[in-house]
Amino acid sequence: MATRPAARIEAKELIAFGRGRQSLEQSVWYSGHLMTFLATGEDTQGQFALIDAVARKGNVPPPHIHHREDETFYVLEGELTVSVGGRTIKATPGTMVFLPRDVVHSFTINSDQARVLVLLTPAGAEGYFQECSVPAPAMMLPPAVETPYGEIQKMVAVAQRFGIEFVLPKS
């Protein structure tokens, strides 16, 4: 069986690091989420990004497509219903959901709150979340408020720069 050669990175180029869930300086409030960047493309030379994301029921992103990276969810707490490419997946703690690039997806939080590890491969889309967020003042969810229209317009424009496309309903 033929295998593809693995990408080679010189060991001397890699810098080991560790970062914890309670890292306030690495945490942001993004559209109702508390996100902690456990690893970014800067940390991993673009190989991947890992985000610890917490959100409450009712926080539903619009259907969207990542054109540059695959996204993987690993549910730690709570319950989600994930829609991906016409499939619906019920995700409970311990469930992993793979969301391939170029496939429309979204999710609904069914429990009062959910906590999910989000793996982006390769890294890059974490820059979108960083640019469309504010530093978290505390390790808690942001207040539940509706996102202002002007902020949504900014998010759509920034998303395009990161290869993320929001899919509007067909009229």
ZIBEL-V204162 format. One record per helix or strand. SS is the DSSP state (H for helix, E for strand). FROM is the first residue (numbers start at 1). TO is the last residue. If there is no record, write none. Layout:
BEGIN
ss:SS from:FROM to:TO
ss:SS from:FROM to:TO
END
This chain:
BEGIN
ss:H from:11 to:13
ss:H from:24 to:26
ss:E from:27 to:30
ss:E from:33 to:39
ss:H from:41 to:44
ss:E from:49 to:56
ss:E from:64 to:66
ss:E from:70 to:77
ss:E from:79 to:84
ss:E from:87 to:92
ss:E from:96 to:99
ss:E from:105 to:109
ss:E from:113 to:121
ss:H from:126 to:131
ss:E from:134 to:135
ss:H from:149 to:161
ss:E from:164 to:166
END
